[in-house]
Amino acid sequence: MKNLRNLVVSTLILAFSSSISLGAEVAESFVAISSGVKSIDMNLNGEKFTLMRNQTAGNKITPLYDTTDRGTPQPMILAPGVETVGELEFIDYMKKAQTDENIVIIDSRKPGWFARLRIPGAVNVPYTNFDNMNDAIDMMEDNMGITVKADKTLDFSKAKTLVLYCNGYWCGQTPGMVKNAQFALLKIGYPADKIKYYRGGMQAWTSLGFTVVGDDAK
């Protein structure tokens, strides 16, 4: 009787495990963004697009990001108070930015990089603008919610949440805008908790086959 009971239990466990496995196979019948999510329709900064991962079996990363002999890896924590985010968090900010004008997705690379390949819906604010105070102020007034008070000091009370990216783990363009340029955001008083750093950038984004736009987009 004991052996029969053990056999029944084992059979039930096997059947339950098989159903879980089958469910996982069904969920993974496409290249997913997250569990059960194949695509997300977005309208960001006037750009309508469907965000998804490339569904072609054997798809290869773009030649723009297929080499490994590039710059020194950036730290995971860019600066105290600045949050580092991954792909799912970045996408969540993209979704929120569609209806929340206080969140802005920023590509910090030079315009040439931006034109070649970029994440759709991003605004190009080149890090080089932060080598000059007047240019930095112009960029912040236009894109970041910063104003200049009558006494010429900067008002950060309505600073937007910036979600920044550049070429990838090794790229210094976002770090330049945030902390290294002569008039970098943190140096001139931008609130650190309003800065989000997508460290993986285009390297990680393209390695996962996410939607891109630009001259070099497939």
QUIZI-V593175 format. One record per residue. PHI is phi in degrees with one decimal (none if undefined). PSI is psi as a letter, one per 40 degrees, with the letter a starting at -180 (none if undefined). D_FIRST is the distance of its C-alpha to the first C-alpha in whole Angstrom. Layout:
phi-><PHI,PHI>
psi-><PSI,PSI>
d_first-><D_FIRST,D_FIRST>
//
This chain:
phi-><none,-62.5,-64.0,-64.9,-62.7,-64.3,-65.7,-62.6,-61.3,-62.4,-65.1,-63.8,-62.7,-63.3,-65.0,-65.4,-64.1,-65.4,-66.5,-64.6,-62.7,-63.9,-61.8,-65.7,-63.9,-63.9,-64.3,-98.3,-73.0,-133.6,-80.7,-89.8,-76.9,-146.5,-53.7,78.8,-110.1,-91.6,-153.5,-136.8,-80.2,-133.2,-137.5,-125.9,54.9,77.1,-109.5,-91.4,-161.2,-107.4,-86.6,-160.9,-97.8,-58.8,-94.2,-78.1,-60.9,79.2,-57.1,-106.7,-65.5,-60.1,-57.8,-61.8,-131.8,-100.9,-110.7,-115.1,-92.4,-113.5,-53.9,-69.5,-56.8,-81.4,-65.2,-64.5,-100.5,-67.7,-164.1,-54.5,90.7,-87.7,-86.6,-94.5,-122.0,-100.2,-62.0,-67.1,-67.8,-60.2,-64.0,-62.1,-66.6,-59.6,-62.3,-67.1,-65.0,-62.8,-122.9,-113.5,-71.1,-90.1,-120.4,-133.2,-90.3,-120.4,-94.0,-90.4,-80.2,-62.6,-56.1,-62.3,-63.0,-59.9,-68.6,-71.6,-160.9,-154.9,-81.2,-61.0,86.9,-80.1,-101.2,-87.5,-125.3,-59.6,-61.0,-64.3,-65.6,-95.0,-93.0,-135.2,-62.7,-64.0,-64.6,-61.4,-63.4,-57.6,-62.9,-71.2,-66.3,-75.5,-124.3,-121.2,79.9,-92.2,-125.4,-106.1,-78.3,-57.9,-86.8,76.8,-84.6,-91.2,-103.8,-100.8,-64.5,-116.2,-58.6,-81.3,-79.5,-100.9,-113.1,-105.9,-146.1,-139.7,-81.2,153.5,-51.9,-98.0,-86.0,-99.2,-74.1,-65.4,-55.9,-62.0,-64.2,-77.8,-141.5,-102.6,-64.1,-56.9,-121.2,-59.5,-50.1,-68.9,-65.9,-102.4,106.6,-64.0,-62.9,-60.5,-72.7,-96.8,-113.3,-117.8,-114.6,-86.3,-62.8,-64.9,50.2,-64.0,-59.3,-72.1,-58.8,-73.7,-66.2,-94.7,74.9,-71.1,-54.9,-132.2,-133.5,130.6,-60.0,-98.7,-67.6,-73.4>
psi-><d,d,d,d,d,d,d,d,d,d,d,d,d,d,d,d,d,d,d,d,d,d,d,d,d,d,d,f,e,i,h,i,d,i,h,e,h,d,i,h,h,i,g,h,f,e,h,h,i,h,h,i,i,h,e,h,h,e,h,i,i,i,d,d,f,e,i,e,f,a,i,h,h,i,i,d,h,d,i,h,e,h,h,h,i,a,d,d,d,d,d,d,d,d,d,d,e,d,e,h,e,e,h,h,h,h,h,e,i,i,d,d,d,d,d,d,h,i,h,i,e,i,h,h,g,h,d,d,e,e,e,h,d,d,d,d,d,d,d,d,d,d,e,e,e,i,i,h,i,d,e,e,i,h,h,e,d,f,h,i,h,h,h,i,i,b,d,a,d,e,h,e,d,d,d,d,d,d,e,d,i,d,f,i,d,d,d,e,e,h,h,d,e,e,h,h,h,g,d,d,a,d,d,d,d,d,d,e,f,i,h,i,i,i,d,e,i,none>
d_first-><0,4,5,5,6,9,10,11,12,14,15,17,18,20,21,23,24,26,27,29,30,32,33,35,36,38,39,41,42,45,47,46,49,46,42,43,46,49,52,54,57,60,64,65,69,70,68,65,62,58,57,54,53,54,52,53,51,52,55,57,59,62,65,66,63,62,64,63,66,67,68,66,63,64,62,59,61,64,66,65,63,63,60,58,56,54,54,51,54,57,56,55,58,60,58,59,63,63,64,65,68,68,65,67,65,68,68,70,71,75,76,76,72,71,73,71,67,66,63,64,66,67,70,72,74,75,75,78,80,79,81,84,84,86,83,80,81,82,78,77,79,78,74,73,75,77,81,84,85,89,89,88,85,81,79,75,74,73,72,69,66,66,63,65,64,66,65,62,61,64,67,69,71,69,69,73,73,71,72,74,77,80,80,76,74,73,76,78,76,73,70,67,64,66,65,62,62,60,60,58,61,62,60,57,57,58,56,53,55,56,59,62,66,69,71,69,66,64>
//
